[in-house]
Amino acid sequence: MTIERTLFTADHEAFRDSFRRFMDKEIAPFHDDWEEQGYVDRAVWTKAGENGFLCMALPDTYGGAGADLLYSVIQFEELWARGFTGIGFGLHNEIVAPYILRYGTEAQKLHYLPKLASGEMVGAIAMSEPGAGSDLQAVKTSALRQADGSYLLNGSKTFITNGWHADLVIVVAKTDPAAGAKGTSLFLVERGMPGFEKGKRLKKLGLKAQDTSELFFNDVRLPAEALLGDAAMLNRGFVCLMEQLPWERLQIAISAVAASQAAIDHTVAYVKERKVFGQPVGHYQNTRYTLAELQTEVQVAQVFVDKCIELLMAEKLDTATASMAKYWTSDLQCKVMDECVQLHGGYGFMWEYPITRAYADARVQRIYGGTNEIMKEVITRSMGMR
């Protein structure tokens, strides 16, 4: 028995069913192969666009459906519950497109958003650098204004989700390096621009089907209109990043809870069938108590995350609360995966079992979106402690 969720309407649940059918047809038969090759086939992006599963929240003017964010919540839940972590729709739909919608000029919106919604373009955002990590103020990549009004972009980025497939990258760069965070701007950089090169696809512990790349910018000459938001947003990039981080961090929390519940469900099914010393593993008190504890904590997490979603929908979710959700649920996710692997015994170490892949995929959740240590810094600052 779990607490009934009240977030979703019948239309939302119909969408969930539709997206599940899409996953069954276009993702499930291929995801294992995509993990082997290190990236998903590009065709899944265009098929998602054709079926209305990209950028759903965009107004129809720009190719979206004007849907509320609960449709995106459902996508996060379903992909992570099934272990389809190679699919980079979330970053594309709920980070790249919203940045352009919220901060871009009308010309930028009309040019890029319909292409993102159709899957013609795949989007990425380039924040992390080899020497910066979670510290966005330490970004070294620069975009210096030239006499003709253009910008010269130089630097490198790493750990970029969708980086290898990306046709459009929002690049975080210093336009006034002496001003620190207040000298940061965002730029729209397209595949094929001279000087923009993609490095190797990075081999990771988990998320093996998700293309994650290094990006290099060597004297990339950007026209003035490549500045996201044009001149009005010059040196306001850090403010934009801070405004969008609560939703980004909540996305991680949503995924963490969905993956945790799926892991428990897999484990319950396994321990009912697997026998040790003549009886199912599920008959042992240690097994039952462990699963009872995990289910309780995941239920608590689900209620908290659902409340955060309500706050987000009402535009009341603050950074500290989102940081609490991100750090606590991702810590819990790793705890759940570890306990569930243990209950699987040796089979929990075999890649063919969903719990093994879920274990590997979980670990990065405590790192990206800002490490959990950074989340605790954000929380204590909201408490008046510095």
Salt bridges, closest charged atoms under 4 A:
GLU13 OE1 - ARG16 NE 2.93
ASP24 OD1 - ARG82 NH2 2.92
GLU26 OE1 - LYS47 NZ 3.16
ASP32 OD1 - ARG357 NH1 2.63
GLU35 OE2 - HIS31 ND1 3.82
GLU35 OE1 - ARG357 NH1 2.60
ASP68 OD2 - HIS12 NE2 3.12
GLU77 OE2 - ARG5 NH2 2.69
GLU77 OE1 - ARG16 NH1 3.16
GLU78 OE2 - ARG16 NH1 2.72
GLU78 OE1 - ARG20 NE 2.83
GLU129 OE2 - LYS157 NZ 2.84
ASP148 OD2 - ARG221 NH1 4.00
ASP167 OD2 - ARG42 NH2 2.54
ASP167 OD1 - ARG191 NE 3.04
GLU190 OE2 - HIS111 NE2 3.99
GLU243 OE1 - ARG102 NH2 3.88
GLU297 OE2 - LYS335 NZ 2.59
ASP306 OD1 - ARG5 NH2 2.85
GLU310 OE1 - LYS307 NZ 3.69
ASP331 OD1 - ARG366 NE 3.23
